[in-house]
Amino acid sequence: MLIARRTLIAVLAVGVAAGCTSDDEADPPPVVQLGAPGETGTPLTDGEVSGLDQPEHTDADVAFVHGMIQHHAQALVMTDLVADRAGSDDLSLMAERMDVSQRDEIALLEEWLVNRGEDVPDASGEHGQHGQHGQHGEDGQSMPGMLTDADLARLEAATGRDFDELFLLYMIRHHEGALVMVGELLSGGEGGQESALFQLAQHIDSDQSIEIARMKSLLAEIAASPGS
C-alpha cells in the first residue's frame, strides 16, 4: 500500500510538471491509478483525483527535517575551513559549490517546516560545530556520518594536500550519512509519504550522490598525483 501510494503521488507530480511545460491549449496528461502487478492502470476522472487522500506529514518527517538541517550545518562548518587550508584549486571550487547546495537545501527544509507550522531549529552551525553532541538529533537518535569534535580539530589543523585528502574523506562519509538518513525515512514506514517531503528527500539523495561521485573522483586524482 505504501509503495502504491507513493507511486501514485509520483504519477501526479509528473502530470503536474508535464502540464506546466506543455502548450496552454494542450490537454493535461491523465492521472492513472496503478493496478496490481501484471494489471493495467485505470485512468482517474477529475473528481476522483480531487478526492484522493493525500498523506499528511508526521512526527518522523519533522524529526528527519530537523536532523538534516543540523547535519547540513556541520557540512557548512567544514566548507568554511577550505579557503585558508586547501592545497587544490579544484577542491576550493568544489567546496564553494557544495556550500551553495547545502545552504539551498537548508532553506528548502526550513521552508517546509514554516509552511507546516513547525519549529525551525538553529542552522547557524551551533550543532554542527560540536560533532560529539551533534551526532544525535532532537529525538536522541544517532545521525550517521557526523564528525566528532576530534575529527573537526584534526581537519582544522591540517593544511595543503593533507587537508584536501582529509576533507574529502570526511565529507564523503558525511554525505553518505545523509543518504542513510534519507533511506531510513523512506523505508521506515512512519514518514516520507507526504508528497512535498518525499520530493525533498529525493532531491537531497540525488544532490548528495552527485557530490559523492565528484569527491571520489577528485580524491583519486589527488592520490595519483606526484608526491602521493
Secondary structure, DSSP 4 states (H G I P E B T S, - for coil): -HHHHHHHHHHHHHHHHHHHHS-TTSPPPPPEE--STTS--EEPPHHHHHT--PPPP-HHHHHHHHHHHHHHHHHHHHHTTHHHHBS-HHHHHHHHHHHHHHHHHHHHHHHHHHHTT------SSHHHH-HHHHTB-TTS-B-TTPPPHHHHHHHHH--HHHHHHHHHHHHHHHHHHHHHHHHHHHHSSSSS-SHHHHHHHHHHHHHHHHHHHHHHHHHHHHHHSTT-
